């Protein structure tokens, strides 16, 4: 799809094809040069990209915390296309390693690895497969390898919106060793970024949140990329809600997901697979910044749920597995995407212990 129609693989065409990986690669180059203040200013960062790849590069923002530069820096030492292919392959490999910790069959693992969500993540050069691997591996290893589980969950500091529910679940389940390990892992990554790149990336990261707020607070459909968001905030914006109402809606849903996780993790008879499925899907619903390329975790939840679901419910799961890919071909409204994630949450709760199904 990328290479076939290209007669002349120019630098600009390569950068556009690699999409979000291009920004990660460029951030690594910025970190290597010591000019990290560029990352906090969308105008300067876009200008930096256009200096390398030409004027065809669209406007860019850099919303990530400094620990992700630990990943970006070595990738920036590689040519763009080579690094892009390696990065996509490593994300899929990490997800495969996490799936090996599960009881899924070979066919079920293939249904995750070859899902539209994983394909979209690879084609866009995003972190969805890696984040899903960290979350899934951490959840599955809690009982057997608590220190390793905590280390994986702490590494979510590279995209902290997907770690919102983790401490709630660990505290509710009294997994103190895992909680301590996750805190240590996150602190080590934060300190490592501080040692490697200095304090400036952290200062610029917090200063740069003004640009992020301006980006998400722009009027609905002022940017085509808004349609890729799959969170309650953007659903509210698409339905005409003002910023205050949209923020309030997202906060209520996130708080509700936190309450649900605390109840689920307190249950002594909670099967491990059910806890994993529920936490994965609730994490996607709770995250205030989530896109279609973050849905490999949803594919995992769908595949884990499918054998337990009869009849028409399988159609809802099939749609949840498929729509991230359809979104690259057709316009899938954020409302439909979020409702699909919500349906997976609901189905997960239906297969849980009866005492939990009766809980508010």
Secondary structure, DSSP 8 states (H G I E B T S, - for coil): --STT-SS--HHHHHHHHTHHHHHHHHHHHHHHT-THHHH-HHHHHHHHHHHH-TTS--------GGGHHHHHHHHTS-HHHHHHHHHHHHHHHHHHHHTTS---HHHHHHHHTSHHHHHHHHHT-SHHHHHHHHHHHHHTTTT-HHHHHHHHHGGGGGGGGGTTHHHHHHHTT-HHHHHHHHHHHHHHHHHHHHHH-SHHHHHHHHTHHHHHHHHTS-TTSSGGGGGB-SHHHHHHHTT--HHHHHHHHHHHHHHHHHHHHHHHH-TT--HHHHHHHHHHHHHHH-SS-BGGGTHHHHHHHHHHHTT--TTHHHHHHHHHHHHHHTTTS---HHHHHHHHHHHHHHHHHTS-HHHHT--
